[in-house]
Structure formats: structure tokens, C-alpha cells
């Protein structure tokens, strides 16, 4: 499916463009934004290569990855990146992740981003299961996933290696029927 476009009251998901590299760098190049991720802050060149890879993957047939710009609906400014990656070993399943600029934290944009990604997964792609993993120390992400309707499943032991040390991850998931049952309560609606 290309292009993807989803909107909520304050945010939009759209396909990435090469012009987004500098704004993506404000996320992937920031030590605070990557603190709980599997990687350290990226350089500008690395971010340009990542954005180029995301753009190329968007036109693959069949498409397996949906890396999308998260933008402020009123200003159009990119505030983050959301991603769905189809799982080749599980039919109708995907992993998801997101990262937002630290200056946007604390305003509910994370929950709104996750809800938009779930709408894309369940309404556009007709998936059955979506799951994501977070650092056990990322309590803000835990609250975000809970508010978005995901259930905490458990731990993947020694899942991520960073700075020569192994770190566990906490997994969260939601199923299509759980998503549908929560629809009257969700804030994100396609416009």
C-alpha cells in the first residue's frame, strides 16, 4: 500500500521524503530521543542513509516496511518517525516503533502516534497482531502503550546490546479484535 496517509486531531502520518532528513536527524541524532533505543545517536550522514532506505522500502512490492513521518497537522512540521514492519514469520502481524523529538514530549503525541500506527495496521493493512518492545526503564513508553490499548506481554531477556551490555525488552501487543472493541474510545480518526 502506497502512499500511506493518516490524520488525527493534532498529528498526521505521511510518507517520508529526502527533504525530511534534517528533521529526522533532530530525532535520531538526539541523545535523549535514543536513550532507550537499540542505537546511539546517529550522524547526519547515517540519518540521510536511513531516510533513503525508508523511501526505497516504501515502493517495494510487496511492501514490508512502513516508515512514516509524524507531523504536526497545523504546522506540517515533522516531530517524529513511526514504523510498522511486517513479520515474514507471522501472517498478518507486524512490529511497530516510534520516536519523537524530545521538545514534543509530555503532550500526548506518543499515544496519538501509536493510535495512528494502529489504525494504519488494522484498518489499512488488515493485520491481526501488532507488537512492540521497549526498554524496561522507559516508563513513559509503558504509559503510552497502555493508553493506546496495548497489553504488556512480558520480557525478552537480553534482547538488545548497547555499550557492550545486554538489556531486556518489555513487549506489548494488541490484536485486531481488541483494537475494534476499543474504537469508540479512541481519539485518532481518519479524516
N, C-alpha and C positions, 0 to 999 in steps of 0.2 A: 504494500500500500504506500503510495507516494503521491502527493505530499500529505503530511500529517498537519492538521491544524485544529487545535482545541482551545477553548476560551472559558474562563470563569469571570467572576466579577472583577477581579484585580489583575489576573495573570493570563498569559497566552503561552501555548506551546506551538512552536513552528520549527520547520527545518532550519538547520544551520547553514550559514554561508561563509565564504572565506573572509568576508568583512567582519565577522564576529570574533576573529581570533584574538584581538586585543581585549575585548570584554570577557572572553573565556579565560584569558590569562589572568584577569582580575580575580577569578575563582581558583583555577588550577595552579596559579603561581603564588597563592597566598598561604602562608604557613598556618594561619588559623583555620582556613577552609579545608586544608588537607590533613589537619592534626589527627583525625580519626580514620583517615582513608588508608588504603594499602600502599600509597606512594607519597613521596616527599613533594614539596612544591616543584612544579615544572618550569623550565625555562621558556622564554618566548618562542624559540625555535621548536621546542618539543610540543608546545601548545599548537603552533601552526600545523605541525605534522599530525597531531591528534585530530584537529578540526578537518584537515584534508582527508584523513582516513574515515571520519564520520560521514563526510559528504559523499565519498565514494561508496561507502556501505549502504547509503540511503537509496542508491539506484540499482543495487544488486537484485537479481531475480533468481530465486526468491529472496526477499529481504529478510535478514535475520536480526538486524540491529536497528533500533530507533533511538538515535541520539538527537535530542531536540533542545533548542534554545528555550529557556524560560524567560519571558519578557514581561515587563510591566505593561498592562493593557493601555493605560492612558498615555504613557511617555514612549512606549516602544523600546525602552532600554533593556538590554539583556541583563538579568540579575542572577542567572544560573544556568545549569545544564541538567536535564533529566534524561534517563536512558532506560530503555527496555531491551533486553537481549533474549531472543527466543532460545529455548533449550533444545538442542538437537536430540537429546536422550529422553525427553519427556514431551509427548504430544500435547499441543495446546498449552504450553507452560512457558514462563519467562522469568528471568531475574530482573530486578529494577534497582536503580540507584539515582541519587540526585545530589547536587552540590550547589549551594547558593553563596553569593558574595556575603562576607561577614557583616557588612553595614546594613544588610536587609534582615538579619536575624531578629527574632523576637516579635515578629508582626504576623505570624501565622502563614507566611508564604510557603514554608516547608510542607505543611498539611495541605495547602491548596495545590502545591506542585504534585504531591503524591496522588491526590484525588484526580487531578488531570491525567496523570500517567495511568491510573487505574481505569479511567473512562476510556482512554485510548486502548488499553489492553482488553477490556471486557466488551466494550461496545463496538469499537472499530475492528479489532483483530479477533474477536470472539474466542479469547483464551479461556481456559478452565482454571488455571492456577498461576498466581504471581507471588514471588517471594523475594525478599531482600535480606541482606546481612548488615549488621552494624557492629561497631566496637562496643564492648561491654561498658566502657567508660563514657559513651556518648548518650547521656541520659536525655538530651534534647531530641535526638533522633528516636529514642524509645517512645517519648511522648507523642511525637509527630506520627509515628506508625500506629500507635494506639488510637489517636484522634481520627486517623484516616480509615480505621476499621480493620487493620491487620491484627492477627493474633500472634503473640510470641510463641515460637515453637520450641526453641532450645538452643543449645550451643553447638558450634562446630569447633572442636578442640584444635588448638594450634593451627588455625586456618590461614593467618596472614603472617608473613615475616617482614619485619621492618626494623632497621638498625641492628640487625643480627639477632633479634629476639623474636620468638614466636608469640602470637597473640590469638586468643579465641575470638570468635564472632558469635553474635546472637542473631538467630534467624526469626523473621516474621513473615507471615503469609496471609493470603486471602484467596478464597475460592469464588468462582463466578456466582454461585447461588447466594453466598454471603454478601457479595457486592450488590446483587439485585435486591436483596432484602433490606439493605441499608439505603437504597436510592432515595426514598422520601426524605431522609435525613441529611443527605449530602449537600454541600454548598456549591460544588462545581457543576455547572450545567453547560452543555454545548450550546453555543449561540450561533 
